[in-house]
Amino acid sequence: KHEERLCRPRGRLPARCAWFLQELPSFLVPALLLALRSPPRLEPLGCRLLCCLFCWHYFYRTFIYPFFTRGRPFPLQLLFFGTLFCIYNGFLQGYYLIYCAEYPNDWCTDIRFTSGLLLFLLGMGINIHSDLLLRQLRKPGEVTYKIPQGGLFTYVSGANYFGEIVEWFGFAIATWSLPAFAFAFFTLCCIGPRAYHHHRYYLKTFTDYPKSRKALIPFVF
């Protein structure tokens, strides 16, 4: 959308294939770490649930989302760096939860876990619903951009990004760990500006774009 020079015919993959390849390491690496650990360190219950939350998100991103997306072909340069990040982050989060994390037996009743879990589920719900609304904008074969409508898009241009940021900050609170907070902070720094540039793009491209919408955070930014 913002850098057409990256989208030359010889330098891109179909969106479905690219999303699958990019997101796969974030699911596969923790699974391999778990398989290589003997016995697996997933006690107590809170630790198992946290690991499942991370893998659940990337199972959706790897095996469900790519097969419904109708996005434009994906630049290989972005695919390469995205895959590198997913390998590193999958290893970082998985290694911490499987090999390093220590939680008390009652962690799943701790206010940090319960509040973080609620934020994670809220953010994931917003993210999935916003992706659904974006997919419905295009008919099969279309690659043109249209104004998103409905859901949280009523208030912000980057509803899908807002949902993902909420999701990973919820995960960080539930995990209460440096690796998870680092991931949440990186997510904010990465897709926050992306939401802002998408907002500017919509304002510049569509004369009828709602002026009351914010870029990322409802009623604030």
C-alpha positions in Angstrom: 0.0 0.0 0.0 2.7 2.5 0.9 5.8 1.2 -1.0 5.0 0.1 -4.5 8.7 -0.4 -5.4 8.7 -3.5 -3.1 5.9 -5.1 -5.1 7.6 -5.8 -8.4 6.3 -9.0 -10.1 9.5 -11.0 -9.5 9.7 -10.0 -5.8 6.4 -11.1 -4.3 4.4 -14.2 -3.3 0.6 -14.7 -3.2 -0.7 -13.3 0.1 -2.0 -16.7 1.4 1.3 -18.5 0.8 3.3 -15.6 2.3 1.2 -15.3 5.5 1.4 -19.0 6.0 5.2 -19.1 5.7 5.7 -16.0 7.8 3.6 -17.0 10.7 4.4 -20.7 10.8 7.7 -20.4 12.9 5.8 -18.7 15.7 3.7 -21.8 16.1 6.3 -24.4 15.0 9.2 -23.3 17.1 7.4 -23.5 20.5 6.0 -26.9 19.5 9.5 -28.1 18.7 10.9 -26.8 22.0 8.1 -28.6 23.8 8.8 -31.8 21.9 12.6 -31.6 22.7 12.0 -31.0 26.4 12.0 -34.2 28.4 10.0 -34.0 30.5 8.2 -30.8 29.4 8.2 -28.0 31.9 4.6 -27.0 31.8 3.6 -27.0 35.4 1.6 -25.6 37.1 -1.7 -25.1 35.2 -1.1 -21.4 34.7 2.1 -22.1 32.7 0.3 -24.5 30.4 -2.5 -22.0 29.8 -0.1 -19.3 28.9 1.8 -21.5 26.4 -1.6 -22.5 24.9 -2.6 -18.8 24.5 0.5 -18.0 22.5 0.2 -21.1 20.3 -3.6 -20.6 19.9 -3.0 -17.1 18.4 -0.4 -18.4 16.0 -2.4 -21.5 15.1 -5.1 -19.1 13.9 -2.6 -16.9 12.1 -0.9 -19.9 10.4 -3.6 -22.4 9.6 -6.8 -20.3 9.4 -6.2 -16.6 8.6 -4.1 -17.2 5.4 -6.7 -19.3 3.7 -9.3 -16.6 4.0 -7.2 -13.5 3.3 -7.7 -11.6 0.0 -4.7 -9.3 0.3 -2.3 -8.2 -2.4 0.8 -10.3 -3.2 3.4 -10.0 -0.5 6.9 -8.5 -1.1 9.6 -11.1 -0.5 11.7 -8.5 1.4 9.0 -8.0 4.0 8.3 -11.8 4.1 12.0 -12.4 4.9 12.2 -10.0 7.8 8.8 -11.0 9.1 9.8 -14.7 9.1 13.1 -13.8 11.0 11.1 -12.0 13.7 8.6 -14.9 14.0 11.5 -17.4 14.4 13.2 -15.3 17.1 10.0 -14.4 19.0 8.6 -17.9 18.8 11.9 -19.1 20.3 12.0 -16.4 23.0 8.4 -16.8 24.2 8.4 -20.6 23.9 11.8 -21.1 25.6 10.8 -18.9 28.5 7.5 -20.7 29.1 8.8 -24.2 28.6 12.3 -24.0 30.2 12.4 -20.9 32.5 9.0 -19.8 33.8 8.1 -20.5 37.4 4.6 -19.7 38.6 2.9 -20.6 41.9 0.3 -23.3 41.8 -2.5 -20.7 42.2 -1.2 -18.4 39.4 -4.4 -19.0 37.3 -6.4 -17.2 40.1 -4.0 -14.3 40.4 -5.4 -10.9 39.4 -2.5 -10.4 36.9 -3.4 -13.7 35.1 -7.2 -13.2 35.1 -7.0 -9.5 34.0 -4.4 -10.3 31.4 -6.4 -13.3 30.1 -9.5 -11.1 29.7 -7.5 -8.5 27.8 -6.0 -11.1 25.6 -9.4 -12.6 24.7 -10.9 -9.1 24.1 -8.0 -8.1 21.9 -8.1 -11.4 19.9 -11.8 -11.0 19.4 -11.4 -7.5 18.1 -8.6 -8.6 15.9 -10.5 -11.6 14.3 -13.7 -9.6 13.9 -11.8 -6.7 12.3 -10.1 -9.1 9.9 -13.5 -10.5 8.9 -14.8 -7.0 8.2 -11.7 -6.2 6.0 -12.1 -9.5 4.1 -15.8 -8.6 3.3 -14.7 -5.4 1.6 -13.3 -7.3 -1.3 -14.9 -9.8 -3.7 -12.8 -12.7 -4.8 -10.0 -11.5 -7.1 -10.3 -7.8 -6.0 -7.2 -6.1 -4.7 -8.5 -2.5 -4.5 -8.7 -0.7 -1.2 -12.1 0.4 0.3 -13.2 2.2 3.4 -13.6 -0.3 6.3 -17.0 -0.1 8.0 -18.6 -1.6 11.1 -17.2 -2.8 14.4 -14.4 -0.8 15.9 -13.7 0.6 12.5 -16.5 3.1 13.3 -14.0 4.8 15.7 -10.5 3.9 14.4 -8.8 3.3 11.1 -6.6 0.5 12.6 -9.1 -1.6 14.5 -7.3 -4.8 13.7 -4.0 -3.3 14.9 -5.6 -2.0 18.1 -7.0 -5.5 18.8 -3.6 -7.1 18.4 -1.9 -4.5 20.6 -4.5 -5.1 23.4 -4.1 -8.9 22.9 -0.3 -8.9 23.4 -0.4 -6.5 26.4 -2.9 -8.8 27.9 -0.6 -11.7 27.3 2.3 -9.7 28.9 0.2 -9.0 32.0 -0.9 -12.6 32.3 2.7 -13.9 31.8 4.2 -11.1 33.9 7.6 -11.6 32.2 10.2 -9.5 30.5 10.0 -11.5 27.1 6.3 -11.0 26.9 6.4 -7.3 27.8 9.2 -6.8 25.2 7.0 -8.5 22.6 4.0 -6.3 23.5 6.2 -3.1 23.4 7.6 -4.1 20.0 4.1 -4.8 18.7 3.0 -1.3 19.7 6.2 0.3 18.2 5.7 -1.7 14.9 2.0 -1.6 14.1 1.2 1.6 15.9 3.0 3.7 13.3 1.5 1.4 10.6 -2.0 2.2 11.8 -1.1 5.9 11.7 0.1 5.7 8.1 -2.9 3.7 7.1 -5.1 6.4 8.6 -3.2 9.1 6.6 -3.5 7.0 3.4 -7.3 6.7 3.9 -7.7 10.4 4.5 -5.6 11.2 1.4 -7.2 8.6 -0.9 -10.9 8.8 0.0 -12.6 12.3 0.0 -15.6 10.8 1.9 -13.5 9.2 4.6 -15.0 9.8 8.1 -13.1 12.7 9.7 -14.1 11.6 13.2 -12.1 8.4 13.1 -8.8 8.2 15.0 -5.8 6.3 13.8 -5.4 3.7 16.5 -6.9 4.4 19.9 -10.7 5.4 20.1 -11.3 9.0 21.1 -7.6 9.7 21.7 -5.2 9.1 18.7 
